[in-house]
Amino acid sequence: MDTTQRTEQQRSADRRRRELLEAADRVVLRDGPQASMNAIAAEAGITKPILYRHFGDKGGLYAALAKRHTDALLDSLRAALDAPADRRERVEATLDTYLAAIEARPQVYRFLMHPAEGSQSGDQGGDQGFDVGKHSAPLLRRMGEELATVIEERLDLGPGGQQLARVWGHGIVGMMHAAGDWWLGERPCSRAELVRSLADLLWGRLAAAGDKIGGPGF
């Protein structure tokens, strides 16, 4: 098989995988954590064994969907951090970007962060015993590391800055996740009120830290 054939086969496989993920997205938007492999296969017009061939099991499909949505969210968060505004406004915009994303697609959020809610859906052959912590925790760790990198690149935190940036990155993501999860479930206040309150909590050390010389600024 020559290189051209291999490249075309890879493009075809990538295209098919993308089509299957789009079908899975449609089911998740409709069913949330109850989205089953059976329903996703039916939406894609294939049998479940073919779906397993592409993703292995529900964990493999979950990981692919998680990467797809986390990539998009991180792009949006980076855009908010790079917006031409003062630091406080960018902090609020970043918090609001995360909350707006989970508010806009709550079924996707629940599928990614609370998939165990659908573990009794009756779908056989791989959905039973789906481990929410095993699959959702890496998403939060990835976001924490990404934010830590941004903080380290942009803020002068002095000696031990790299470690402090990681503490802040994971701490901020944990705060956003916990507060957003609570807010999405109870809606005790407006999104704008939650953003302001969380920004107030963060603002002390963030306001005091100087921009790193030669960095893009925070």
N, C-alpha and C positions, 0 to 999 in steps of 0.2 A: 504494500500500500504506500503510495507516494505521499509527500507532505501535503499537497493540495487536497487529496481525498481525506486525509486525517483532519485537516483544518475544517473542511466542509462538514464532516461528521460531527466534529466538536461543536460547530455552530448550530447544527441541527439539534444536537442533544441539549445545548444551552437554551435554544428557543423552546424546545418541548418542556424543559424544566420550568422555564419562565411561565409558560401557558398553564402548567399544573399548579404553580404557586398562585397564579391569578385566580384559578378556579377555587383553590383553597381559601383565598382571601374572601371571595364572594360568600362561601359557606360560613366562614368565621364571622363576617359582618352580619349574617342572618342569625346564626345559632350561638355565637359566643363560645364559652367553654364546652358547650354540648356538641360542638362540631366534631363529627366522627369521620373516620377513614372511609366508611361506607358512603356517607353523604358526599364527601369530597370526590371520591372516585366516580360517583354518579354524576356530579356536576361537571367533571372533566370528560365524561363520556367514555370511561375506561373501566376495567375491572379492578378490584382492590389488589390482586396480586401484581398488576402492572404498576400501581401506585407504590407498593412496597419495593418493587424493583428499582424505582427511582430514589426512594428516600429511606428504605430499610424498615422503618416502623414509625409510629406516631412521634416518637422522640426525634427521629431524623427530619420529619416534616416540620415539627415544631421549631427545630434549630434553624432550618432554612427560612421559615417565615419570620422568626425572631431576628435573624441577620438582616433580612429585607427591611423590616420596619425599624430596627435599631439604626441601620445605616441612614435611612431617611430622617429619623429624628435627630441624629448627631449632625447631619448636614444643616438642619434647621437651627439647632442650638449654636453651631459655629457661626451661622449667618447673624444670629442675634448678638453674639459676642463681638462680631466685627462691625456692627452697625455704627454709623457716625453719630455718636451720642456720648454724653458723659457717663462715667462709670456706674453711677446709681441707676441711670436709665437702662444701661446694658444689663445690669444684674436683674432688674425687674423684667426686662424683655426676655431674658433667658429663662427665668422662672415661668413667665407667662407662656412662652413657647412650649415648654414641657406640659403644662397644665392644659393648654389649648389642644395639644395633640391627643391626650387621653380623653378629654371631653368630647372631641370630634368623633372619635372611634372607640367608644367604651367597650364594645364587644371584642374588638381586637385586643384592647388592653387586658380585659378579663381573661381572654384566651391565653395571652402570654404570661400574665402574672398569677392567674388563679385557674390553671387548667384542671386542677383536681376537682373543681366544681362540676365538671362534666364527666368524671370518671365512672359514674354509674349509668351512663347513657345507654348501656346495652350493646355497644359496638364490640364485637368479639375479635380476637386475634391481634392483640397488641395494645389496645387502649386501656385495659384493666391494669391497675397498679401504677398508673402514670405518676411519676415523682415530680411534684411541682418545684420543690427546692432544688433538685438536681438540674433542672432546666432553666428556671427563672433567675436563680442567683448569679450565674455567669453573665447575664444581661446587665445586671446592676454593677457587677465588678468591671465590666468593659466600660460602661459609662463613667464609673468612678475614675478609672485610669485615664480615659480620654480627657476628663475635666482636669485631672491632676496635671496632665501634660500642658494644657492651656494655661493653668495657673503658674506653673513653673516657668514657662516661656515668657510670661508677661509681667509677673510681679517680682520685685526684689524682696525676698523674704529673709535675707541674711544667711548666717551660718545654719546649716541643716535645712535649707530651703526646699531641697528635693523631697525630703521626708515630710515636711510640713505641708507641701503642696499635695502629696498623696493623702495625708490625713484630711485636708480640706476637701479634696476632690471626692473621696469616698463619703465623707460626712455630709457634704451638700447633696450628693445624689441620694443618700439614705434619707435625708430630710425631705427632699422633693418627693421621693417615692412614698414614704409613710404618710406625709401630709396629703399628697395627691390621692392616695388610695382612700384615706378617710373622707376627704372632701367629695370625691366622686360618689361614694356610697351614701353620704348623709346630706350633702349640699347645705351646710350650716351657714354659709356666707357666699357672697359673690366671688367670682374668680379674681377680680381686681382687688378685693379686700384681702384675700388669701395671699396674693402676690405681694402686696404692701407689707403684710405682717411677716412673711418669710424674709423679705428683703431687710426689714428692720432688725430681725434676729441676726442676719449675716453681716450687717453693715459695719459693725465696730472695727474689726481688724481689716476688713476689705477696704474701708475708707482710709485707714491709716497707712497701709502698705504703699510704697512708691512703685512706679513702673520700672521694670528692668531696663537698664540702659541698652539701647540697640534693639530691644524687643518691639513687638507690634502694639504694645500698650493694652491696658485692661480697663 
